[in-house]
Amino acid sequence: MDNIKNYVGQNKDRFINELIELLKIPSVSADSAYSQDVINTADAVKASLEKAGCDHVEICETPGYPIVYGEKFIDKNLPTILVYGHYDVQPADPVELWSSPPFEPVIKKTDLHPDGAIFARGACDDKGQMYMHVKALEFMVQTNSLPCNVKFMIEGEEEVGSPSLAWFVERNQDKLANDVILISDTGMISNTQPSITTGLRGLSYVEVEVTGPNRDLHSGLYGGAVANPINVLAKMIAQLHDENNHITIPGFYDKVEELSREERDEMAKAPFSLDAYKQALDIEDVYGEATYTTNERNSIRPTLDVNGIWGGYTGEGAKTVIASKAYAKISMRLVPAQDWNEITQLFTKHFTSIAPKGVTVKVKPHHGGQAYVTPIEIVGYKAAALAYEESFGIKPIPVRSGGSIPIVALFEKELKSKTIMMGFGLDSDAIHSPNEHFGIFNYLKGIETIPLFYKHFTELSK
């Protein structure tokens, strides 16, 4: 442990500067205006893996953005760890809410990050966490301490649902064969209490379109006489939850697993301050499904949220118009046993059925994925727990995350291997939001901890 601490300490400034250079590239996969930047980022990741010590690195073309593959083999009789990450980032909008330009990384001190944090889009999700693995490999190669084989698969479409990843995995199963998959795209409870994410929610993401008249109409001449798509859409959305914030789609909860009181009590042992939670979000009270706690609502229960809604005139000044169309984007976070394709069908059937006469409704599925649970009895989890305990000096707590990484279920289906999620971000790091950041402590601590996973996994696999 002292060896890795010394190495990180000696190379701290370089590690930080390398990440900053990577964060300067606006690799926004959702916006075609940044397509060349996404490709440039893939090239940068390839170069970093080569410098870190991979024996072989290649840019693998897909129907979408390329996947960077790298490998370092020690002995075919040793275990193989497959590291997954992504180099694409979310759009920076709304840019005006950033305290500094999203692709001009700066280091600022915060209450939770007294050593400083890097503020930039992608700092935590996922360039910073992905790059920890690159630097961890560098350490193990430079010190001749890599105890097993390692492969890297770094994609550029995670933030748009990984449409090309399944295509790639299905065609490269031999290339990607492994004993365990390691991902850092999640968080932990705090810098003093590490945790390991053992569960992820699934996802169904749809876009709805409500159409009324065949053109925009004068609201004075037609108001009150024809259905206003924006009014109708708002009413339809309001019907998707009841007075207890329970989702009203028939069949939605049919396969939802009710956790035992014992398991819920174990989850409740994770440190959590409701007052601090509300203060951090500047809200007077929490909100959600009745009879469940805040931590249960955002981890073990399914949800339905409107992510965007628009229609009609939204420019400066006034325009008295009844819009022909109204739109919304809606996401549903799902729990184990809920199939995202089935939920999408249930949503489509229900949403269409509650539309009044006078409008037509279209539901366009965007993407989705299955929920996932990592058993805490497997070698991979035990190795991660030992790594955190050795690095932080305290045992990690297993937690279920409210987020979704749809490809994790895909990996188990196609590659027949379990995934270990070793995240080092904090809930306050504002991923997907303005002022995203990643603590210097967290970044360097990840580089320190990851080699310990390799050590313990190799030893426990004997």
N, C-alpha and C positions, 0 to 999 in steps of 0.2 A: 504493500500500500504506500509506503514511503517513497518507493521508486517512482510510481505514477504521479504522486503529489509533487515530487521534485521536478519531474519532466514537464508537468503542466505549469508549474511555477516558472520554470526557465523559459517556456515558450508562450506564456500567457498573452503577451502583446501581439505576437504573430498570429495566434489562434483567433484573437478578436478582430484583427485587421483583415484576415482572410475572409471571415464571415461577413464583415462589413462590405467588402468588395462584391461578394456574392449577392448581398441584399440590395445593392445598387441597381441590379438588373431587374426591370419590371416584368417578371415572367407571369403575366396575367393570362391564364389559359382561357378564361371566359370571353375575352375580347380579342377579336382577330387583328385589331390594330397593333397588338403586342406579339404577334406570332413569331417575328424574327427574334424578339427578346427571349421568348420561351426556348427557341432553338439554341440561342447563344448560351442560355443557362445550362442546357444539356451538355454543351461543349465544355463549359466551365466545370461541371460536376465530373465529367470524364477526366479532365486534366487533373483534378484534385485527387481522384482515386488512383490515378497512375503515380502521382507524386507520393501518395501515402504508402504505396508498396504493393498494389495489386499486380499480379503477374499478367493478367489479361483484362483489358477493358474495351468495350465496344459500344457504339451507338446503334441501338436496334430500332429499325424503322417499324412503325405500326400504321394502321389506317389514320391515326391522329398524330399527336406529338410523340417523339421518340422516347424510348426507355433506355436508360444507361445501365449497362450490365458490367459488373466487374467480379473478379474472383482471385483468391489467394489460397493455393492448396499446399498443405504440409504433408499429409499422408492420407491415402484413401481409406485407411482403417480407422481414422479419427472422425469424430462427429463433424458435421457441416452445419454452420449457422447461416441462414439467409436473412440479410438485413433489407428491409423494405423502407422506403421513404418517398417523398415527392418534392420536386423542385419548383412546381408551379405555385402561385399564390392567388389569393382572393383579389378582386378589384379593390381599389383604395377608396372608392366613394363612400360617404361624402368627403371629398378631399378638404373642404373648408373647415371641417371639424378636427383636423389633425393639428397638433401644436407645432409640428415640424413636417417638412415634406416627406411623404411616405416612402420615397425611394432615395432619400438622402439621409442615411442612418446617422443617428446621433446617440451619444451615451448620456443619460440623465440619472440622477439619484432620486429614488422614491422612498416612501416609508417602508415598503416591503423589500426594496432593493437598495439598501444603504451603500452597497459596493457599486451601484450603477446598473442600468439596464439599457440594452440597445433598442431604440425606438425605430421601427421600420416595418413596412408590410412584409410578412413572411419571417420576421425575426424568431417567432416561436413556432408558427405553423407554416411550413415545417422545415424551412431552410436551416434555422438554428439547431433544431433537434436532429435533423438528418446529418448535419455537418459534424455533430458530436461523434458520430460513428466513424466518419472519415478520419478524424483526428485520433480516435481511440485505436484504429487500425495502425495509423502512423506510429503511435507509441509502441504497440506490440511488435511491429516490424523492426523499428529502430533498436529496440532493446532485446530482440530475439526472444520474445516471450509469448508469441501467438501460439496457443495450445491446441488449436484445431483449425479446420478449414473454414473459410468464410466466403460468402457470395453477396453481392449487392445487386438490388433491383430498384432503381430510382426512377419514378415515372413523372410525367409532366401533365397529367390530366386529373389528378385527384380532386381538385376543386370544382370540376365539372362532372363528377360522377364516375371517373375512370372508365370511359367507354371503350378504350382500346386494351385495357389490362387483361380482361378475360380472354380476348383474342390472342394476346401474347402468351399468357400462361398456358392455355390449352395447346399451343403449338410448341412449347418449350419445356415440357415437363421434365425431361431428362436433364436439361441444362439447369433447371431450378430445383432439382432434387435436394432435399435437406433433412435434417433431423429436428430442427426447430426454426421458427420464424421470429425475428426480433424487430419490433417497431417502436419508435419514439415519436408518437404523434398524439400523445395524451398528456395529462398533467398529474400532479401529486398534491396532497393536502396542504403542505407548507414546507418551508425550507428546513424546519426542525422535525417535522413528522412526514417522512416519505410514505408513499402508498403505491400500490400496483393495481392498475386497472384490470379487473377480471371479467368485466361485462361491458358490452356496447349495445346501444339500441340500434334497431334497424331503421330504415327510412323509406318513405314513399313521398315523392315530390311531384306535384301536379300544377298545371296552369289551367285556370278556368276562364271561359269567355262567355259573357251574356250579351245577346244581341236583341235589340228591340226593333225600332223602325228602321227602314232601309237607308236612312241618312240622318245626320244631325238635324234637330228641329228647333224652331223658335219656341222658347219656353213660355212665352206669353200666349201664343196662338195654339199651342198643343199641350201645355202643362195641365195635368189633371185629366187629360183625355186619353193619353197613351201611356204604356208602362215605361218608366224611366229605368234603363238598365242599371244605372249606378245605385238608385234606391233599392231596386230589386236585389242586386248582388249583396248589398249591405244586409238586407233582411235575411237572405239565404245563409249568409255566413253566420249571422246571429243565431240561426236555428241549429247550428252544428254542435252547440253545447247547451246543457240544461242548467237549471238554477244551482246545481251542485258542481258545475263545471265538468260534468260527465259528458263524454262524446256521444252524440245521439245516433250515429250511423248504425243501423241494424246489423248485428253480427260482428261488430268491431271488436268486442271484448270476448268473443267466444273461445279463443285460444290463449287468452292472457293467463299466465300462471300467477296464482296468488301465493306469495311467499309465506312461509310459516312465521309465526310470532317469534320463534327462536332466531331465525335468520334475520328478521327485521331488527331484533334487539342487538344482534351482532353488528349489523350495519350502523346502528345508532351509536356505537362506541367511538366512531370517528369524530374527532374534535370538530365542533361546529357551533358558531355563535349566531343566532338569528338576528340579534341586534346589529352585530358587525356586518352581516350579510345585507341587511336593509340600509345601513349607513353607507356601505360601499356603492350601492346602486341608487342612493338618494331617493328611496321610496318609503312611504309611511307604513306599508304593510305588504305581506306576501299574498299570493293569489294562486289558486289552483284547485285541483280535485279534492273534494271533501273527504275527510277521515285519513288523509295521508300527510306525512310530514314534508317539509320542503325538500329534504334530501331524497325522499322516496319519490316525490313527484318528478324530480328531474333525473331519475335513474332507473327505477324499476316499474314505472307506470308509462303507458303510451300517451302521446300528446297529439294535438292538432293545432297548428298555428298558421295565421296568415302572415306571409313574409313580404308581401307587397300588394298594393291595390291602386288601380288608376283608371282613368276614363274622363272624357269631357275636357273642358278647358281648365288649364292650370297655370296659364301664363299671367303676366302682370295685368292688373286692372280687371274689368268685368266683361264677361261674354255670356249673355242669357241664352243658354243652349241646353237642350236635352240631347245627350250623346247617343249615338246609335249603338255604341258598344261600351262595355265595362269589363275590366280584367282583374284577376287576382292570382297570385302565386301562393300555394298552400303546401306546407310540409307536415307530415305525420311521422313522429318518432315512434318506433315500434319495439316491443320487447320479445324475448325468445318465444318461439312457436308461432308468432304472427308472421305470415308470409307476405312480403311486400306487394307481390303481384295480386294476391287475393284481396288485400286491403285496398289497393288501387281500384280494383273492380267494384268492391263494395262502396267506396266513396263515389265513384262515377255513377253507379246506379242510384244511390241515395240523392246525390246533389242534383241530378237530372230530374228526379221524381218530385223534388220540392219546388221546382220552378213554376211560377204561375203562368197561366195562359197570357199570351202577349209578348213572350220572350222565348228565345231558343238558347240552349246551353251546349257548349262544347267543353269537354274535359281532355286536356292533353297531358299524358304522363311524360315526365321529364326523365327521372332516373330513380333508382332505389337500391335497397340492399337489405340483407338479412341481419338480425341481431346475432350476437355472439357471446359465449361464456367460456372463460378459461378455468378449468378445474385447478384448485389449489394443491391437489395431490400429485400433479405431474412433475417430472424432473425439471422442466423449464421454469415453472413457477418457483420451485424450491431454490433453484440456482439464482434467480432474480432476487428472491427474498434475502438470501445470504449476501449477495452483492450489495444491496442497499444497507443491510445491517452493518457490514464491514466498512462501508463508505461513510454512512451517516452516524453510526454508533447507536442505532435504535432500529427495532424491527419495523418493517413496513406494514401498513394495514391494507388488506384487500378491499377494493371498492369497485362499485359498478358506475360506469360513466353514462351520462345522458346523451353524449355525442354518438356519432355514427361513423364507422369506417367500413363501408360495405364490402371492401375487398377482403376483409379478414375471413368472412364466411366462405368467400370464393376460394381462398387459399386452402382451407381445410377440405373443401369439396374436391378440388383439382389436384392438390399436392399431398393430401393426406397427412398434413402435419399441423401441430398446434402453434398458436401465436402467443408470444409473450409481449405485453405492452409496457415498456419501461419509459414512462413519460417524466419529464423534468420541468414542465411549465407549471404556472399557477393559474387559478381561475381568474385572477385579476389582470392577466397579461393581455386582455382585450383582443384575442384572436378574432378575425373576421370583422373587427370594429376599427374605428379611428384610434390612432395612438397604440397600435399593437406593439408589444415589447417583450423582451426576453432578458431575464436577469443574468448579469455576468456570473454571479455565483452559480446559478442553475446550469448555465452553459458549461462552465469549467467542471462543475460537480458531475455532470453527465459524462464528460470525457474521463473523469476519474473512475466512475462506477462501472461503465460498460466493459472494460477489460476484466473486471472481477466477475462479471457474468460468464464470460468466456472460460475463465479459470474454473469456476464452480460447476458450470454445465459439463465441461469435459471430465472433471473428476467424478461427478455424480453419474455420468453416462457409462462409466467403466463396468 
